[in-house]
Amino acid sequence: MSAITEATDVAGQVCEFDATITEQHADERVAWNSDSGPNHAGVITLHRFDDEKTPVMASRGRSIHP
């Protein structure tokens, strides 16, 4: 597993967090769980149509518990 540091805009404020990549398939999918900062997990999925079109689907959930 790999570790990353990311920044995201949450309600107009920039939040940084450390995360662990939990799943990774080259050119297809990457998923993570946060290790610090806002408690959340997410996944980015790429759906290649052809050489010029690749829709990207992003999903991120955030825990409401501290």
RAZI-V31590 format. One record per residue. SS is DSSP state (hx for helix, st for strand, lp for the rest). NEAR is the number of other C-alpha atoms within 8 Angstrom. D_LAST is the distance of its C-alpha to the last C-alpha in Angstrom with 1 decimal. Layout:
BEGIN
SS&NEAR&D_LAST, SS&NEAR&D_LAST
END
This chain:
BEGIN
lp&6&24.6, lp&6&24.2, st&8&21.6, st&8&21.2, st&8&19.8, st&8&19.3, st&8&18.8, st&7&18.1, st&8&18.6, st&7&15.7, lp&4&17.3, lp&5&19.9, st&6&17.9, st&8&18.1, st&10&15.1, st&9&16.0, st&12&14.4, st&12&15.9, st&13&16.3, st&12&18.6, st&13&21.2, st&10&21.4, st&9&24.4, st&9&27.2, st&7&30.5, lp&5&32.7, lp&5&33.4, lp&9&31.5, st&12&27.8, st&12&24.8, st&12&21.3, st&12&18.3, st&11&14.8, st&13&12.7, lp&9&12.6, lp&8&11.1, lp&9&10.0, lp&8&8.4, lp&10&7.4, st&10&10.6, st&11&14.1, st&11&17.5, st&11&21.2, st&11&24.3, st&10&27.6, st&11&31.0, st&9&33.9, st&8&37.2, lp&8&39.9, lp&6&42.6, lp&6&43.2, lp&5&42.1, lp&7&39.4, st&10&35.9, st&8&33.4, st&8&29.7, st&8&27.0, st&8&23.4, st&7&20.4, st&8&16.7, st&7&13.8, st&8&10.2, lp&7&7.5, lp&4&6.6, lp&3&3.8, lp&4&0.0
END
